[in-house]
Amino acid sequence: MIVKEEFLSRLRKIFDLNLYEVKVWTALLSRGTSTAGELSNISDVPRSRTYDILESLEKKGFIVMKLGKPIKFVALKPEEVIERVKKNLVKDAQEKTKRLETLKTDEVLEELNTIFTQGIKFIEPTDLSGSLKGRQNLYNHLDMMIRNAEKSVVIVTTKEGLNRKFEALMPSLEKLKKRGVKVRIAAPVDNNNVKVARDLKKVAEIRNMEKIKARFAIIDSNQVMFMLLDDEKFHPNYDTGVWINTEFFASALEQLFDLAWKDMKNVK
């Protein structure tokens, strides 16, 4: 059985499997039912690993073990596999979420906070910086920065970025509104995102930034997060950003933003 490497790579990403798992799974799909030895030969996976791989696939809901001797394994319809994997993912996510929620009232969290508080004393403010990869990681970090804002938030983004930020950040922005934190957002506004811009006006000042294309955020005039890539040209998984804690640079960047802000038009 010959399966293209590109196809195997896609399966690995979609179903979160390793290379041996996708090889054995597709080998079994091609046979319907088979023994571990046969699958080892077809898939080119070492026989010593095949049983472990099949056991893993069975636990994940991809295959079924057939009773009898020799032990055989049965492939499930791909549609059924998708449903089983979805259910397992939901169940796993619910269990992990529940476990993490209990930590809020657990002494483990207190100990972790103590370790962090003690460690942070030895860190220079300028050392609190880092790079982030993947758009979801970028938004998770930006959301954390916004939730911790005390005075002001500046967000500069693109047309599509405005839509994404509404979806990802609106709950945190609503809380900032209640706390009296000043939020300003600048982005190109057209017919495709004007509704989102109007919705964001409930929690922030919004202006149409027509001449500049940029992606960054300034929090409390001392933290900056800026994205390095054009979101129209790169896949979300390759999106990259830099976060820095520097009052000197953040204040300077905010002053430049203030000058540009005066020339931007209000969203109606």
N, C-alpha and C positions, 0 to 999 in steps of 0.2 A: 504494500500500500504506500503510495507516494502522496504526501500532503505538502503543499507549498509552505515554506517557512513563514512567509508573510501572513498566511491564513492562521497558522499556529500562533504567531505573535498576537494577532487580533483576538484570538480565543483566550489567550493568557490574560490580556488586559480586561476583556469583557467579563470573564468568569473568575478572575483573580486566582488563576492556577499557575503552577510552575511548569517548566518545559516537559518533564517526565509525565506529569498528570495529563497534559493535553495530548501528548503522544499516545499514551495508553488509552485514553478516552476515545479519541478518534479511531484508533485501531479497533476498539470494541464496537464502535458504531458501524464500522465497515463489515463486521462479522455478525453482529446481532447477539451472539452468545459464543463464549470462548473460555479456554483455560488460561491460567496465568502464564504457563510456558509458551503457549501459542502467541499470546499477546506480547510477550517479551521478544519473540522472534520477529513479529510483524512491526512492532513499534521501535525496535532497536534500543530498547531500554534494558539495562542489565537485569538478569533474572533475580539477582539478590535484592533488587529494589522493587520489583514488580508487585509483590504481595503487599508491601507497605503502601505503594501508590494506589493499588486497588482498594485497600482498606480506607485510605483517605478519601477516595472518590465515593465510596459507599456512604461514609459519614456525611459527606457534603451533598448527597442526594443525586449523584450523577448515574449511579449504577445499582444493580441489585445482585446479591449473591444467591446462586441457585443451590438448593439442597441436593446432596448426593455425592457420589464419587465417580470420577475425579471432580473436585470443586470447580464449578463453572460460574461465570459472571454474565449477567444479562444487561444489555444496553436498554436504556429508556428512550422514549421519543424525545427529541430535543425540546418540543413544546412543554412536555412534562418536566424536563430538567429545569427549564426556565422558571416554572411555577414553584418547584421545590426550592431552588436556590433563592428565589425572592422571599419565600416564607422563612427560610433559615436566616437570611440576612436581617429581616424584620425582627425575628425572635432574638437574634444575637444582639442587635442594636438596642432593643428594649431592655434586655438583661444588663447590658453594659451601662445604659443610661440610668437605670435604677440603682446600680451599684455605685455610680459616680454621684448620684443625688444623695445617697446615704452618707457620703463623705463630708457633706456640708455640716453635719452635726457630729462627726466622728473626731476623736482625738488625733487621728492621723493628720487631718487638715491643720490642726493647731501646731503639731510638730513640724509639718512642712513649712508653714508660715514662719515659725521660729527660725528654722534653718535659713530660709530666704532672707528674713530681716537681718539676721546676723551677717550673712554673706554680703548683702547689699551695702553694708557700712564700709566695706573695704574696696568698693568699686567707684572709680571716678565717673562722674556724670557722662563724660565723653566716651567712656567704655561701653555705655549702654547703647549699642548699635548692632546692626546685623543685616544680612541679606535674606530675602525671602523668595522662594520659587513656587510657582503655581498660583493661579488666580484665587483659588479658594483659601490658600494660606495667606495671601495678601489681604483678602477681605476679613478673614478671622482676626488678623493682627490690627487692621484698621478699626474694626469694631471694638476691640479691646481698648485701643487708644481713645476712641470717642467716648466709650462708657466711663473712662476715668477722667475725662475733661472737666475742668473746674471753672474756666473763664470763657474760652473761645475755641471755635473750630472753623477752619477754612478748608474747603474742599474744591479743588480744580479738577475737572474731568472732561471726558469726551462726550459726544452725543449718545453713543451706546452705553458709555460708562455711567451716565446719569440714570438710565433705566436700571442698570445693574445695582447701583447704589441705593436706589429707592427700595428695591427688593431685599437687599442684604442689610441695610442700615436703618431703615425706617423705625423699627422698635426702639433702638438706642437713641435716635434723634428725637423721638417723642419724649423720652425721659429727660433729655437735655433741656428741651423746651420747658418742661415743668420745673426744672431746677434753675432756670433763668440763664443758661449758658448761651452765649451769642454764637449763632451758626450762620456762616455765609457760604454759598455754593455758586460757583461759576462754571458754565458749560455752554457749548453751542446748543441753541434751542430751535427746533423746527417742528414741522407737523408730526413727525414721528415720535417726539418725546415731550411735546408741549403739555399734554395731559399730566404726565409724571411731574413735570416742572411745577405745574399748578398745585398738585397734591403736596409736593415738598414745601411749597410756600406756607403750609400750615405749621411747619416746624423750623423754617429757616428763611433767610433772605436769599432770593434766587435772581441771578442776572445772566443775561445772554452774552456769552463771550464768543464773539464772531471771528476775531483776527488771530487769536492765539490757540495753539493746540498743545495741551500739557496735561499731566496727570500727577497731582501731588496733594498732600494734606499737611496742614500745620495745626498743631494742638497746643493751646495755652502759650503760644509764642515761644515754646522751648523744645518741641519735638517736631520732627519733619519725617514724612514718609513720601518718597517719590518713586514712580514707576519708570523703568528704563526703556520700555519697548512701546511701540505703537500698537494699540490693541486691535487695530484693523488688519495688521499684517502678520500677527503671530498667534498661534494656538494658545488658549488659556493655560494649558499645562506648562508652557514655556514662558509665561509671563513672569517678570522678575522685578523686584522692588528692593529699595534700601531704606532702612529705618535708622534714624540717628537722633540722639538726645543732645542738642546743642543750642543753647539760648542765643548765642552770637549769630549763628547762621539763620536760625528760625526767625529771629526778630528782623534781620535784614531782608529775608525773603518775604515776610509779611508786609514790610514797608513798601516793597516793590509791588506786591499784590494790591495794596491800598491805592496806589497811584493808578493801576489799571482798572480797579473796581469803579473808580469815579467815572470812567468813560464807557462803562458797560450799561446796556439798557435793561430796565426792569422787565420782568416777565409779567405779562398781563393775562 
